[in-house]
Amino acid sequence: MRHRPWPKSKGALTKPVSMRRLAEGAGLSLHQTRQAIRVSHIPEDEFARLVESDDPPTVEQLARLGRRRGIKRLGGSQPCPHCGGTGRITT
């Protein structure tokens, strides 16, 4: 499996102790870093319940849960104040 290389820095991401540099220093790929961030979005009590269950989820499944939580945290889809629509196409 080929890992995607880290993008080259263009000056804006050159802070002395950035998350990017820490991840690179720890030997994490870009994909692994993004997965870890998504998993960290899961509330602690729910994470513990999932991991300690009889059938624990994979890291990929946890990352998917963290991604969905991030969207919900932003308010999800709200109806349009003008027409009441949600922006979703239904058939």
C-alpha positions in Angstrom: 0.0 0.0 0.0 1.5 3.3 -1.0 1.1 6.2 1.3 0.4 9.7 0.1 3.3 12.0 0.8 2.9 15.0 3.0 2.4 18.2 0.8 5.3 20.6 0.7 5.1 23.5 3.1 4.6 26.9 1.6 5.5 28.9 4.6 2.1 29.1 6.3 2.5 25.7 8.0 6.0 26.2 9.4 5.1 26.9 13.1 7.8 25.5 15.5 5.5 22.9 17.0 2.6 22.3 14.6 0.4 19.2 14.6 1.9 18.5 11.1 5.5 18.5 12.4 4.6 16.4 15.4 2.8 13.8 13.2 5.7 13.7 10.8 8.2 13.3 13.7 6.1 10.4 15.0 6.3 8.8 11.6 2.6 9.1 10.9 1.4 9.4 7.3 -1.1 12.1 6.3 -3.9 9.4 6.2 -3.0 8.2 9.7 -3.0 11.8 11.0 -6.4 12.6 9.6 -7.8 9.3 11.0 -6.4 10.1 14.5 -8.0 13.6 14.4 -11.4 12.2 13.3 -11.3 9.5 16.1 -10.5 12.2 18.6 -13.8 13.9 17.7 -15.7 11.0 19.4 -16.8 11.9 23.0 -14.7 10.1 25.5 -17.5 8.1 27.2 -18.9 6.9 23.8 -15.3 6.0 22.6 -14.8 3.9 25.8 -18.2 2.1 25.3 -17.4 1.3 21.7 -13.8 0.1 22.3 -14.7 -2.1 25.3 -17.7 -3.7 23.6 -17.7 -7.4 22.6 -17.3 -6.5 18.9 -15.0 -3.4 18.9 -15.0 -1.3 15.8 -11.9 -0.9 13.5 -10.0 2.4 13.3 -11.6 3.1 10.0 -15.1 2.7 11.5 -14.2 5.0 14.4 -12.8 7.6 12.0 -16.1 7.5 10.1 -18.0 8.1 13.3 -15.8 11.0 14.2 -16.3 12.5 10.7 -20.1 12.3 11.1 -19.9 13.8 14.6 -18.0 16.8 13.2 -20.7 17.5 10.7 -23.4 17.3 13.4 -21.5 19.6 15.7 -21.7 22.3 13.0 -25.4 22.2 13.1 -26.2 19.6 10.4 -28.7 20.7 7.8 -31.0 23.5 8.7 -34.1 24.5 6.6 -33.7 27.5 4.3 -35.3 30.5 5.9 -36.9 31.5 2.6 -38.3 28.2 1.2 -38.0 25.8 4.1 -35.9 23.4 2.0 -32.9 21.5 3.4 -30.8 21.5 0.2 -31.2 17.8 -0.2 -32.6 16.3 -3.4 -35.2 13.6 -2.7 -36.9 11.5 -5.3 
